[in-house]
Amino acid sequence: MLFNSERNNHQTVTTGSTPLCIYGPFNFYGEFTSASNAQFDLWLKGRDKNSGIRDFEAVNTLATSAGLSLLTDHTMPANNRLLVFVKNNQ
C-alpha cells in the first residue's frame, strides 16, 4: 500500500531530534498477527479503500528511505505496536 501523506510530510514530522512514533496494529511478513486484526483490516477498508493495517516491513522501508532508523518496537495491548524512529546521525 502507498503511504502518500506520510511520504509527503516526513521531513516536516521529523525535525530536529524529535522521534517519530507510530502506534497501531501492523502485519509482519504480510500476515495478520491475530484474527481480530484481519477483521479490523476489513472494517477499515470498508470505510476507506486506501486504509487498512500496514505491513511493518513497508513502514520500516519508508522510514529508512527518509533517513530514519527504528529505535524501538514496543508490544502494546490489543495487538498494537509502538514504533519509535529517530533520524540517522549525519
Secondary structure, DSSP 8 states (H G I E B T S, - for coil): ---HHHHHHHHHHT-TT--EEEEE-EEBTTB-SSHHHHHHHHHHHHH-TT-S-EEHHHHHHHHHHTTEEEEEEEEETTTEEEEEEEE---
